């Protein structure tokens, strides 16, 4: 009876370790929000200086037609020709690719 209990405990421990490892690996596959913001800011700086920027660190679900993914939502503010311009963007949370940019 003791060997059987030891074997069951050992198998349970291995299974639990595997599940925890899988959950940890899945959560680590998100592209860092800070890196997304740096890349977007860099692209906007090529057209001139920017005044401010922001990004939500928590992802949001995004669906377009049959495709669904998680996205970061952010924004950029700048002055161009004495006019305030505000932009919002959506970036794929898994790849960091910008999906959409619109002027607000």
C-alpha positions in Angstrom: 0.0 0.0 0.0 2.8 2.5 0.7 4.5 2.0 -2.6 1.2 2.6 -4.4 0.6 5.8 -2.4 4.1 7.0 -3.1 3.7 6.3 -6.8 0.3 8.2 -6.9 1.8 11.2 -5.1 4.8 11.2 -7.4 2.6 11.1 -10.5 0.3 13.8 -9.2 3.3 16.1 -8.5 4.6 15.6 -12.0 1.2 16.3 -13.5 0.8 19.5 -11.4 4.3 20.7 -12.3 3.6 20.2 -16.0 0.3 22.1 -15.8 1.8 25.0 -13.9 4.7 25.2 -16.5 2.2 25.2 -19.4 0.1 28.0 -17.8 3.3 30.1 -17.1 4.5 29.6 -20.7 1.2 30.7 -22.2 1.1 33.9 -20.2 4.6 34.8 -21.2 3.9 34.9 -24.9 2.5 38.4 -24.9 4.6 41.1 -26.5 5.5 43.7 -23.9 3.3 46.7 -24.0 6.2 49.1 -23.3 8.0 47.8 -26.4 4.9 48.3 -28.6 4.7 51.9 -27.4 8.4 52.5 -28.0 8.0 51.3 -31.6 4.9 53.4 -32.3 6.6 56.5 -30.8 9.6 55.9 -32.9 7.5 55.7 -36.1 5.7 58.9 -35.2 9.0 60.7 -34.3 10.1 60.2 -37.9 7.4 62.7 -38.9 8.2 65.2 -36.1 8.2 65.6 -32.3 5.5 64.1 -30.2 4.0 65.7 -27.1 2.6 62.6 -25.3 1.8 59.0 -25.5 0.0 56.3 -23.5 -0.8 52.6 -23.7 -3.1 50.3 -21.7 -1.1 47.5 -20.2 -4.1 45.1 -20.1 -5.1 43.5 -23.3 -8.6 43.7 -24.8 -10.3 41.3 -27.2 -10.5 42.5 -30.8 -12.5 40.9 -33.5 -12.5 41.8 -37.2 -14.5 39.7 -39.5 -13.6 36.0 -38.6 -10.4 36.8 -36.8 -10.1 37.3 -33.1 -7.0 38.3 -31.1 -5.9 40.3 -28.1 -4.8 43.9 -28.6 -3.2 46.7 -26.7 -4.8 50.1 -27.1 -2.8 53.3 -27.0 -2.4 56.8 -28.2 -0.1 59.6 -29.4 -0.4 63.3 -29.2 1.6 65.9 -31.2 1.5 69.4 -32.6 1.8 69.8 -36.3 1.5 73.2 -38.0 0.2 74.7 -34.8 -2.6 72.2 -34.6 -3.1 69.5 -31.9 -3.3 66.0 -33.4 -4.4 62.9 -31.5 -4.1 59.4 -32.7 -5.3 56.1 -31.2 -3.8 52.8 -32.2 -4.4 49.1 -31.7 -1.5 46.6 -31.7 -1.6 42.8 -31.6 -0.6 41.7 -28.1 1.1 38.6 -29.4 3.2 40.0 -32.2 3.4 43.8 -31.4 2.2 44.6 -34.9 0.1 47.7 -35.3 -3.4 46.7 -36.6 -5.0 50.1 -36.8 -4.2 53.8 -36.4 -6.9 56.5 -36.5 -6.9 60.2 -35.9 -9.3 61.3 -33.2 
